[in-house]
Structure formats: C-alpha cells, structure tokens
Amino acid sequence: MRFRAIVLLLLCVPAFAKGPEYQKPSVTTPQNWQTPAPWQEALPLDSLPKGMWWAFFGDAELNQYEQRAMASNQTLQAAVARLSEARASARVTAAGLYPELDAGARAIRERLSGNRSVNGAPVQPVPVTQNEFTIPFTLNYEVDLFGRVRHSVEAANAQLQASAADLENVRLLVSSELAADYFQLRELDSEIAVVQKAITYQEQALTLVNNRHSGGAASGLEVAQQQVVLDSSMTQLSLLQQQRAQFQHALAMLQGLAPAEFIAPVRGLESQPPALPLILPSELLERRPDVAIAERETAAANARIGVARAALYPSISLGGSGGLDSVAISSLLNAPSFFWSLGLSALEPVIAGGRNRGQLEFARGGYQEAVANYRETALTAFQQVEDALSGLTTLAAAYESQQRAVADAERALQLANARYTGGLVTYLDVITAQEQALSNEREETQLLGQRMTTSVLLVKALGGGWDSLSLAAVRVKPSMKQAVQQ
C-alpha cells in the first residue's frame, strides 16, 4: 500500500522545478513610417488576398506563373518536407509524456549443465533438458517531476511552429522573386521594343544620309557616324535579348520547369504600380514570417533552459515487468504461470565534472543569442519597409520627370533633323539627338520596371498578407490516441 501511494503521488504531483516562463522579447517599434503620403493612406493589408498577394497586381499571366510555382517549386517542396520532419520530431519528443509498454514472445529449449553452480544446493546437480515458453511485458515511465520532458515538448512545438513559419517565408520568397523577375522580363520586352524602334529609325536615317552622300550633299564621315550609331544599337539589342533569356530561364526554374520547357510570350510592361496596402510598424512583427521564425526559435531556446535545469535534479523512473512463463506450452496460460514486478528508481547527479552546469549555461547563452537574432530580424523588417516606401516615392517622382525628358528628347531630335536638312547644323547634332532620345526612352522603361519591382519588394517586406496567428494551431498536443500508438 505504501508503494502504491508513493507511485500515485509521483504521478499526480506537479513539476517541482519549473523552467523560466517565456515572454516574447521586447522590440523598440517606431510609431509610424518616415516616408510621407500617399503611401500611408493606402488600404489595410487585409485587402491582400490570403496566400495570393500577387493577384493584387491584376496580371493574369503572373497569376498563372505564381500558381504553378506554388505547386511545383522544388525549394518550396523541400520546405514542406522540413515541416513534416519537424512535426514528426515533435511527436517523437511528446512520446516521452507517456508510459512505454513492450511485449514479446519467447520459446526456448535448453539443456542445463550437470556441472553448473547451484548455490546452497546439498546435492550435485544433474544435466537437465527443458523447454521454456514466455510472454513478457515491460513497462517504463519517466516521472516528469522536474519538467525535463515537458520543456522538451515545449521546445519541439516551438521548433515545429518555426518550421511552419519557415514554409510561409519560403513561399513568400519564391513568389516575390518570381514576381520581381516577371516584371524585369516585361521591362526588358519594353526596352527591347524601344531599341528596335530606334534601329528602324536609324536604318532609315542611314538610307537618307547615303542618298545625300550619293548626291554630294553629305560627306562620307556623316555616313560612317550614322553607321556607328546603328551598329551600337544592334549591340545593345543583342545584350538586352541575352538578359531577357536569363530572366526567362529564372522564371522557368522558379516554376519547377527546365528552361527548355518554358517560353514567356513577348509583351511590354504596360501596367502601373497599384496603390499598395500598408500597416503600422507595430503590426509588422505579426505579419513577417521571418520575424515569426526568429521569435519561435527564441521560445524554443527558452524551453531548452528548462530541459538543462532539470538535469540538475534526480531522474525518477517507474518500471515494471510481467507476463506468463511456463516449461510447457499447455500450461502457459494457467494462473500459476503469471509473474510480475514493479519498481521505482531515482538517479541523482552527484559529480559530473560541471557538465550539467555547463549545459545550463550553454542553454542560457543560446537564449540570449536567439533574443538578439529576433531583435535584429525585427529591425531588418523595419528597414526593408522604409527602403521600399522611400524607393517608391523617389521612383515615382523620377518617372514623372523622365516622361518629360522623353518628350523633350523627341522634340530635340525633330529639330536637329530639320536644322540638318536645312544645312544649319552638322550631322553630329543629329547623332547626339538620336542617342539622347534612345537613352531617355530606355531609362523611362527601366524606371517603370524598377517601380514595379519595388512594389513587389514592399509587399514582401510587409509579409505578403500573412499573419502569425495561424501558428497557434500548429503544435503536437498530448492525446490518448498517441498514448496507445506504437
């Protein structure tokens, strides 16, 4: 009865040595973003489609590529597998909360030596040949008085949630990289069209100069100068086509396709950046999956302090065995064949050369490192949003002024052609005007591409519409179902 009372007490009493209670580390958060309106007047981030933030750009082709990437990207598939591994690892750790019961069966025929030792036997033993049939059961259970298993489960669940956030982070990285590459491809299509238009014009100009040269109205130098401009534009066209091919290959890879399996149709960049949603800095830490990863890893490091602290206290185990044992299989199931034993053991570390203390200090150091990493990740998140906001503001102003520059360059080219035809300027003025017109129009398309890419970076910096509330449901919970599983 005393033994039974002790066992019941050990099973019911709460843990005597609790680990440190976890509190999310504090982060200095700015009240608002530095970048002025109109970006702060945008819609709330909840307006982004959950899991499909790219639909905000209203591009059907981009939507198709993103959906294929979400289904077939291999980096994303690896992250899905890592989440499955983390969930299985958490279940393995949670198994320590339950007793372990093993069963078996054994059948032996043996001959005992006639010269065997028999303690206290008055007669010389004789050889014996016999059978032995056994069905044993073994029970082992660690009484988690000091929280080792409980804190291990907490750490495993935090790591599981970090893996779930990592999956969302990989999904955000893949989708944002694909969107950025897509808009870069479209910008190159526009830029290639600009250069091709310039080449057509330059070929016409070369024909005109050749005709004038044939009539004695232009020199051979003017013909050579125009030929240089045309050849230079052809070179630029080849380089742009090479860049386009590289972005097309990158898009194929992100969609889980070989480059030979994917061809993006040629289509210039026509859309303007949408009015993107925005949130306050105080909400950002709940929206970024990389911040959630760092926070969950901090929680896991805090739980590991409890695991290390529990090693300073006794390890208490409840063990038992029982079963059926008989020399004849016919009597194996009889009541006299039943046997059992039940015991309690405690192992207290006395001298370990400072190993357990060192492990505790190691766990504390790991927690402090995780806190610093979390705060650094949060600061990086604030920086990335500010960079994207200021970039959009600056690029919008630059694009507006560049549109005026393109119109001015076109007008200058028309004037240079008219003045050259009238004999008022040399052909070098026409060449200069051609190069300025081409350069300004290319820069206009580049600025539009940068604006679209920076819009993608802003959505990425804001977390893509995700929030960390979904992580609360990602955990392994103790249940009777797991208690009776293998």
ABEGO torsion letter per residue (X at the ends): XAAAAAAAAAAABBBABBBBBBBBBBBBBBABBABBOAAAABBBAAABBBGBAAAAAGBAAAAAAAAAAAAABAAAAAAAAAAAAAAAAAAAAAAAABBBBBBBBBBBBBBBBAABBBBGBABBBBBBBBBBBBBBBBBBBBBBAAGAAAAAAAAAAAAAAAAAAAAAAAAAAAAAAAAAAAAAAAAAAAAAAAAAAAAAAAAAAAAAAAAAAAAGABBAAAAAAAAAAAAAAAAAAAAAAAAAAAAAAAAAAAAGBBAAABBBBBBBBABBBBBBBBBBAAAAAAABAAAAAAAAAAAAAAAAAAAAAAAABBBBBBBBBBEBBBABAAAAABAAABBBBBBBBBBBBABAGGAAAAAAAAAAAAAAAAAAAAAAAAAAAAAAAAAAAAAAAAAAAAAAAAAAAAAAAAAAAAAAAAAAAAGABBAAAAAAAAAAAAAAAAAAAAAAAAAAAAAAAAAAAAGGGBBAAAAAABBBBBBAAAAABX
